[in-house]
Amino acid sequence: MAENSQSRTARRNQKKSKSKKKPVWKKILKIALIVILALGIGTVGLITYWIATAPDLDESELSVPFSSTLYDKNGEEFADLSGEQKRKPIQAEDLPQVLVDAVTATEDARFFDHPGIDVRRIGGAVLANVTDGFGSQGASTITQQVVERAFLTPDKKISLKVQEAWLALQLEREYSKDQILEMYLNGIFYGSNSYGVAQAAETYFGKTDLNDLTLPEAAILGGLPQRPTAYNPFENPDLTKERMNTVLTLMVRHGKISQDEADEAREVDIPSLLVESRPNPTAYQSFIQQVEKEVNEKIEGTDINTAGLKIYTTLDSSIQEHVEYLLTDSDENPIKYPDDTQAAMVVLDTKTGAVQAIGGSRNNDGNYGYNYATRGGTQLGSTAKPIMAYGPAIEYNQMSTYHQINDDEPFAIPGTETSIRNWNRQYGGWMSARHALNQSLNVPAVKTLQEVGIDNAQKFAEGLGIEFADDQMVLTDAIGGAGTNVTPLQLAGAFRAFGNEGIYNEPYTVTKVEFPDGKVVELKPEPKAVMADSTAYMTTDMLKSVVTEGTGQAANVPGVPIAGKTGTTNFTDKEGSPDAWFAGYSTNYTISAWTGGYDENNKRVALQDTNISKALFKNTMTKISEGIETADFAKPDSVVEVAVEKGSNPAALPSDYTPSSEIVKELFVKGTEPTKTSEKFDELDPVSGLKAEYDEESGAVQIEWDYDSDAEVSFEVSASVDGGQMQGLSSTEDTSMEISEVEPGSVYEIQVVATSGSMSSEPATTSITVPGGEDDEEIPAVSGLSAQYIAERSLIDVSWSYDGPSASFEVSVNGQTQTVQSKGIEVSDAAPGESYSIEVTPISQTDDGDVRGPTQTTTVDVPAEEGQNGNGGNNGNGGNNGNGGNNGNDGNDGNENGNNENNGNSNNGDSDNQDEPDENEPDEDEPDEDEPEENPEE
């Protein structure tokens, strides 16, 4: 027995070993239960806390919603929405069953069965929130909506949802279902300033007794509370009908009506149900509509008509009043509208993007305040060009304002049989981007978009708030002629970024919202840089030329630096423009003005006057700029202004000889400016060593000269006989030629000019007397007279030949005379930049005294030192440059004097240097706008 026994230590180890073999899952389960219990206790405690801190039920707040107050940019109240509210309470027993069925089927199908919360709806909502994210689907019953509206904020917080459920259970204990439904239907907002279902029935249908409501009318009222502005039947009958059909479908699903009844109700025409007399619009209604839209979008579930908010806005009431005044038919209004014209306008603060004023429609009637400024949108016409083409080209290609574009012919859209034409049907050839934009030419804009690429251009435009049709830019978007639409608010936001150094933020009307419990929500959007400051400034500078010399001159405001762009659209199947735009800005304000043609049936028609949008801009900008300083747009360091020679392609700097009329200043992104100097108007070096000798054997004059240059030149040779008119003889690339059939005894003055393209040199001249004739026995003139400047020795070497009786030679240099026996002299100390006229006359001594022969003349120019201008003589000779291209046919009226020749030649030279032909600029009587946009062929 002792042998089989174990020691205490062995038993302890054995027990320990058995304990180690205990399953791990039991430990995990035990831990999990402890955690769940702790979480449960914590959750219960947290829920208990939320319930304990829930507000008390206050009967006075259950049926009447809180009104919201709106404040302008200076903190002054400008609207109390309660002051515009229309209310007409109704008792539960006055509610017809068809209305009750429509409301409950849409909002809470089990309203009469649940205790205030619907567990089945909560389960579905929880599942949706797990799969789609918290807050993606609500489970609020009508009871919960009543307590949320009265006591809570619409935040999607778990704590508020717990409090909402708790208060709903309490409300169900204290009030009947009929009373709760009465609270709901009396307090809810139905649009058009109508609160409560009874007021809504009267506002929309003229029904003062709810029992007179038809099934379609009840379905409309049942669906309105979800989105009362969007589903407003006065403004959006199509959306109203869609919502009505949804309500009818729900009523069938929940057994409230039959399918046949629903189908019959769907046949109704929504406008036929509505009253003819619409409610009067609210003051500043267009602005308030945008306020409501922003609050609803940025604070989900918030209704400014019922939430009791303090809303701080950007409104400038003085600007708003002026804008609304310009959109009326007041006798005092300087702008007169044709009957078929609608209009809208938006004014922004250029520096911040804050909306100062919104004019939504003309007279605010007919469409009950339909807000054309913020809703719908139309094609933007040529206002697209800086956004879709030129701005992107500067941003991505660093295009200059001088960049040359070939506007040579209509642009054939690749892969189609359609061509894009300019609005004036004229094509000016090569032109600058600035000229193409300020004349609103379509072909250069499309070519510019091609250069920058559609992907880059779309990225650029989307950064400015533009939303493309089907999310894809196309080639005709460059001229605003595709499916992309914009509102005046969007267009103003896009243009404003050009005037704000490339900084964009979405235009906004609300800075912050304060809830009744003191909670404040900031709503100002964050600004962001969407382009380089060089892009913004250079685009602005081109748009300034639109209003000073282009299609937007009618919008110019004297004394206020303005940049802007015109735009029109065109029908595809008939003549005329249904839309006309002008968008522009100063450093203080940005304005987008639109006009559109609509007939009495709200169908699009052609505008009778496409200039009203420019008048709206000019009048408004003039008014709001009074009494304030408007600074010009400041050029950033990233941009340089450079003088460029017109017509150079690529851009080239002007030379010293470029006429001022051929120089234009343009903008370049720093580092891309031209460095090469144009040679178009440069002077060539003159020929040297010009000699003329008579060859007795051939009876001709042989001419020779030298030309030391690598330039490809030709030589224009001219001659005059006995002081007559200089006549062109020939053009040659050789450095010699022969004048045959010369007249014996005649004096020939010979001139040679070097030419290359449009450049020419100063003429070199020499003279020769042909032997023979009546004067054979007389002393002949010297021949081969030449003068050459020797730079190394700073002297002029003058030489000549003489074939006659013994003679000395009288030499006159610029009037200084000396007599020499040799056939040459050296003129020392030649002054740089001077022109020397040298005359040589042979004198023979006879028994009868001195006999003088004919005088021969030549000239030589001493080159100026670097930085030194030529003297007046050289300037005068400059006329010969122009004459060279005309082969000397300027008509010197027989004058032999060199100065007379130069004077005559100067006139011809000026004519050669006139401006190149204009780039087919349209005259002012042409239409001031663009190529048809909707149909690029037009």
Summary of the structure (lengths in Angstrom):
residues: 938
radius of gyration: 45.8
end to end distance: 119.3
largest distance: 183.5
contacts: 3110
relative contact order: 0.07
helix: 34%
strand: 22%
